[in-house]
């Protein structure tokens, strides 16, 4: 009954874009669902400040790295708030609590005999903060993600004996077929392990920005040996005076994009084993949010600012667009025009008009009152709740929302078929009209609860509008849940018409 979810911690070499908001928003949807199930949850996000590219950006701006990080962390903190993600802790890798824990964690690996000193010579992509083989580059010798040539680095480093954990990792993968999801990402990670693991550097020499190694302070921890540890370090100081490791580790679930699969699905489990920690429950690897078929990236210049979209459409609409337009787990092509289309056709018309029509008819035909009637329901809410729950348990966020929308449209169709305005013309149809209006209120109640993870602002407003309180417990997605109600009035538009600025979408 505990659910600990993490996003990757994001590089602060520039301001956040819609791809970062995407992962955080999806994570919040999953956490809210588990809260509705009555589980104890913890939601972690934050920023990775010790990367080489962060250090270089600070130098370019004439700032000390810490001063730069303190400034740029401000807009990053705004993203969860603006996207209405209810996080429990925002971690910065420059936090003293994190730095102390990383040194302790790496010392455990060192004491276990899994660290040795050697010389590294090879190609390094600063954008990826990763060493590259020639096979991983384009025919022109460029990083396929950042379209820049990696740098040649040759320096004496400390290495982690990743190769010693190959068989252990393969055994874990075989014992836990859902350790990495979706299946094709599991196969990708396992194939990488089976292909032979090479030891990797866990330190950098000649770079002052980072966490000094506890056994050799002339070197700092390589960014991934620092950043990955945040998933446990945060639990040791997120709540002053409390250590949450016994509560939430290993009840951990990691969300990450496919470009950092190797670090999370191979390096991180091996480091945990070496340091004596249990492995997380699972890792879900999602695809890229694409714009015009290109990965959204600052370095590629095809940026969409998340806060600008939220200013226009509101957080619920942006969250809905993210979850619905792009199948979570796959690459998907995003269009800013698509937000407007879904806002108008689905949120305003399908859902908003359904609420407006229902409340207006209850107010007009029954003086704002409905009563429980034992009749054939308009929707099979019991089946819907089970279906949506099963999908969210396996991270099928898009499929869950699609299933809910089938219900929204079915309830609209029910209005059309039953035509309450026609029933109201003949007193002989009074019982049928009562049943139809109750079914609409009952259906909207169940749908509102199911929509709460996705539309945290709109869902409670739907419940209030149909006189059904504020209880969002998942168990309320069932037929006959709506109680007798009074005082229902025609609802204000749930998603009012938006007049776009002249420059929007350009």
N, C-alpha and C positions, 0 to 999 in steps of 0.2 A: 504493500500500500504506500510505497514511496517512489517518487519519480523525480530524478535529477536530470535536467536537460541543459546542455551547453551548446552555444554557437562557437565557431572558431573565433579567436580574438583577432581583430582586424588591424592591419598595418596602418600606421598614422602618417605615412609619407605624404598624404593629401587628404582632402575632406571626403566624407562618405558619399557613396552614390547608391542608386536604387538596388544594385545587387546585394549590398550589405543590408539594406532595409528588408530585402526579400527573405534572407535567411533568418533574421531576427523576428520578422512577423510570423513566418511559418512556425518557428519555435514557440512563439507565444500562443499560437492556436493549439498546439499540442499540449502545452502546459495547462492552458485553461480547460481543455477537455478533461485532463486527469484531475484537476481540481474539482470539476463538476462530478467526477466519480467518487469524490470524498478522499482522495489520496493526498498525502503530505508531499508538497512539491518544492523544488528549488530551481530557479532559472538563472543561469549565469551567462553573461556576455562581457565584452570589454575590448581592450586594445593592446596590441603588441608593439612596444615602443623601442625595442633593442635591436631592430633590424639594421643592416648596413645601409639600406636605402633611406631609412629615417635619419641616420647620422649624416648622410650626404646632403639630404634636403636641408637639414639644419645648417650645415656648413655653407651651402649656397645662399642661405638667407642671413648669414652672419650671426647666427645664434648658437648658444650652447645647446647641446642635444636635449637636456632636461627642460630648458626654457622653451624650446620649440615644442616638445611633447606636452608641456603644461598648457600651452596655447591651443594646440590642435585637438587636444582631448575634449575641449569644450563642445564643439559641434558634434563630436562623436557621441557624447553623453545625451545629446538632444534627440538622436535618432530613435532610441527605444521609447522615449516619452511621446514623441510626435506620431509614431506609428501605433501608439497605444499598446506597447508591449510592457507587461507588468513584470519587470525583471526583479530579482532579489538582490543581485550584486553586480556592480560594474567594476571589473578588475582592470588595473593597469600594471604592466610588468615592471614599472618603476616603483610600485608600492614596496615599502620596506618589508611588509609581511611576505610578499611573493619572493623577493630577493633572498630573504633568509631561508625560506623553505626550499628554493631551488638549490642553494648551496648544500643544504642537508641532503636533499634527494640525490644530487650528483655524487656527494661523498659516499652514500650508500652503494652506488654503482661502482665507484672506485674501490671501496673496501671489499667488494665482492669479486674483485679481480678482473672486471670487465672493461677496464680502461688501460690503454697503453699509449706511449708516445711514438710518433712516426712523422714522416714528411709527406705532405699532400701536394700533389701537382696535378692540376686539371682545370677544367672549364667551370666557371661559376656565373650563374645568371642572378644578378642583383635583384631584378624584378621578382623572380620566383623565390629568392633567397635559397637557392638549391644548386648543388653541383650537377653538371650535365655530362652525359656521354655524347659522343658524336652521333650515335644512332638516334638520340632523342631530339636532334636539331633538324631544321629544314635542310633541303639540298644546298641552300645558300649559307648554311652554318648559323642560322638564327634560332633563337628561342621561339617555338611555335606560338606561345601565348603572348609574348611581348614584342616579337619581331625585331629584336636587337641581338647583336652578337655577344655571347657570354665572354667574360674576362678570363684570362689565364692567371691562375693563382698558384703560387708555390710557396709553402710555408710549413714550419714544424708545428704540428697540432697534436692534440690528444684524440684518440679514436675509441669508439665504443665497439665491442666485439659482437656486432650484430650477427655475424656468421655463426656464432656459437648457439644462436637461438632458432636456427632454421627448422630443425626437426621438432622442437617444442611448439613453434608457431603452427607448423603444418598439422600437428596433432590437435591443437586447439581448434583450428579451422575445421578439421574433420569431425570433432566432437560437437562443435557448435555451428551448424550450417546457417544460422541466422545471426552470427556474430557481426557480419557486414551485410548491409542491405543497400539497394536491391540485389537480386541474385547475380546479375551480370557484373556488379561491382565486387561482390564476393569472389566470383571467378577471376576477376582481374587481379585482386589482391593476392589470392592464393597462387595464381600462376606466377606472379612476381616472386613470391617466396620460393616456390618450387624451382624457379629458374636459377636459384643460387643467390645467396645474400652476401653482400660485400660490407665490410666494416665501414663505418662512416665517422667523419670528424665531429666531435662535440665541442670544439673550441675554435676560437679565432685569435690569431696573434696580430699585434700591430694595430688593433682597433680599441680605443679606450672606452667606447660606449657599449656597456653590457655589464653582466654580472660576473665578477672575478671568480675563477675557480677556487674552491676552498684549499686545494693542495698546491696550486701554482697561480698566484694572483697576477702574474705577468700576462695571463691569457684570460679571455672572457668566454662565457658559455656561448656556443653557436646558437643562433636564434631559435632553432627548433628544439634544442636541448633545454632551452629556457621557456619558450612559449607553451609547449605541450603540457608542461608541469602545472600550468595554471588551473587545470581541471581539478587538481587535488589541493593545490596551495590555497585557492580561494576559500575552501571549506575550513581552513585553519584560522582565518582571521576576518571572514565576512561579517560575523556577529561578534563584537568585542566580548572577550571572556569565554567564548564557546568554541569548541572544536567539533565541527559537524561531520567529520570523517566517518564516525561510527553510524551516523544517521543516514548519510547519503552516498557513501562509497561502500560497495561498488554498484549501487543502484543508479548508475550513470548511463546516459544516452547522449552520444555526440552527434551533432549535425555538422556537416562539412561539405564543401564543394569538391568536385572531382580532381581539381588541380593539386590538392593536398592529400590525396588518398594515400600515397606511399608513406608519408610521415605519420599519419594517424593510424593506418591499418597495419603497418609493419613496424616502423620505428617505435611508436608509442607502446604497443603491447610488449615488445622486447625490453624496453626500458623499465616498464612496470614490473615485469618478471624479475629483472635484475635487482631492482630496488626492494623487492619483497611485497609488492602490492597485488591485490586481485585485479583482474581485468574488468573494464566496464561491461555493462549488459550488452550493448550493441553500438554500432556506428552506422549512421545513415548518410550515404554519399549522394548528393543531388547534383544535377547538371548545372550548366551556366544559364543565367538569364541573358538572353541574346537581344540585341537591338540591330535590326537590319542584317540578321544572320551573323553578326560579329559579337563576341563576348564583350559585355559592358566592362570597360576598364579605363581608368584615368590615363594610362600610358598610351591607349589607342585613341583617346580623344572623343569617344562616342558616349559621353556621360549623360545620364539623366539624374537630375537632382531630386532626391526623394521628398525633401521638405517643400519644394515648389509644387509638386503634385498634390501633397497633402493640403497645402494652402488652398488649392482650387477645389478638390473633390472631397476632402475630409479623410480621416484615417480609415474609417470602415470601408469606403469605396476602394481605396488603394489596396488595402488588405485583400478585399474580395477579388479584385483584378489579378493580384499576384497569385492567389491560390487557384483561381478558376482558369485563367488564360493559359497557364503553363503547367503541364503535368509534372507535379513534384517528383523529382528523381531523374527526369529527362532534361535534355537541353530544350529550350523553348524560345521562340521568337516573340519579343515583346513589341507592342506598338502603343505609343501614347494615345493615339486615336482610339485604340481598343478600350481604354478606360472610359472614354466618353460614351462609346457604344454600349458597354455593359452597364454603365450607370443609368443611362436612359432606358434601355430595353429590359434589363433584368432587375436592377435594384429599384428604380422608380416605378416602372410599369408592372412587372411581374409581382414583386413583393409589396412595394408601396401602395399601389392601387388596390391590391387584395386587402390590405389592412384598411384603407380608406373606405372601400365599398362595404366591407363587413361592418365596421363600426357605424357607418352612416345608416345602414339598413337596420341594425339593432336599435339605434337611436330613434329612427323614424317609425319603425313598425312595432317596436316593443318598449318604447319609452326608456331605452338604454338598459334594459334588463334581459338576461338570459337565464335559463334554468336547465339543470342537467336532465337530459332525456336519453332513455335507453333505446337507441335505434342503431341501425347499420351505420358505421362511421364512414366519413368521406375519404379518409386515408387510413391505411394500416400503420398507425404510428408505432406499434410494438415492433413490427418488422423493420421499419425505418430506423428506429433507435438502435436495434441490434446490428443492422447493416452498417450504419455510419460508425458505430463503435468499433466494429471489426476492422473497418478500413483505417480508422485513425490509429488503432493498435499496431498496424503494420505500416504506418507513415503514409498511407494513401490519402493525403490531404485533399488533393484535387478530386479524386473519386468520391470522397465523403461529401464534398460540397456539391458535386454533380448529382449525387443521390438525393440530397436535400432539395435541390432545385427541381428534380422530377416531382417531388411532393408539392412544391410551391405551384408548379404549373398544373398539377392534377387538381389542386384545390381551386385554382382559377377556373378550370374546366367544370368543376362541380358547380360553381356559381352559375356558369352559362347554362348548364343542363337543367339545374333545378329552378332557375329564374325566380328568386324570391319576390321580385317586384310583381310577377304574375300571381304567385300564391297569395300575396297580400290583398289582392282585389276581391277575394271571396272568403268570407268567414269560415266556410266549410273546410278550408285548407289550413286553418289555424294551427292544428297539431303538427301538420307537415312543415309549416313555416317555422314553428318553434324548433323542430328537429334540425332543419337546415341551418338555421342561425346558430344553434348550439354546436353543430358539427363544424361550422366555420370557425367559431371561437376556440373549440377544442383543437382543431387542426392547427390554427395559428399559435396556440399555446405550445404544442409539441414542436412545431417548426422553430419557434423562437428559441426554445431551449437548445435545440440542435444547432442553431445558427450562432449561439452565443460565443463559441470560440473564434468564429470568423468575424462577426459583427458585434463586438462587445458594447458599442454604444447603442446600436439600433435594437438589439434583441431585448433588453430590459424595457425599452420604450414600447415595443410590441406587446409585451406582457401587461404593462400598465394600461395600455390603450384598451385591451379587451378585459380589463378588470381581474387579472389573474396574479396579482402580487409581484414579488420579485425573486421568488425561489427558482434558481437555475439548476437545481439538482438533475443529474442526467436521468434519474429514474422517472422524471416527469414526462419523458417522451413515451407516452402510452395512451391508448384510447380511453376516453372518459376521465381524463385528468382535470379538465376544466371544471371549476366550481361554479355554483350559482353566482351571478354577478349583477350589479346594479350601477347606475350612473355612467354607463358607457356613452360617450359622445363621439361625434364624427371626428376622427383623428386628423391632426395636422399632417401635411405631407411628410412621409418618413425620409424621403430623399428628394428635397425640393429641386426644381429646375435650376440649372446652372448656366449663367451667362459667361461664356469663356472670354478672358482677356484677348485682345486683338493679336497678341504675340504667342498665345498658348499653342503648343504643339508644333511650333516652327523651329 
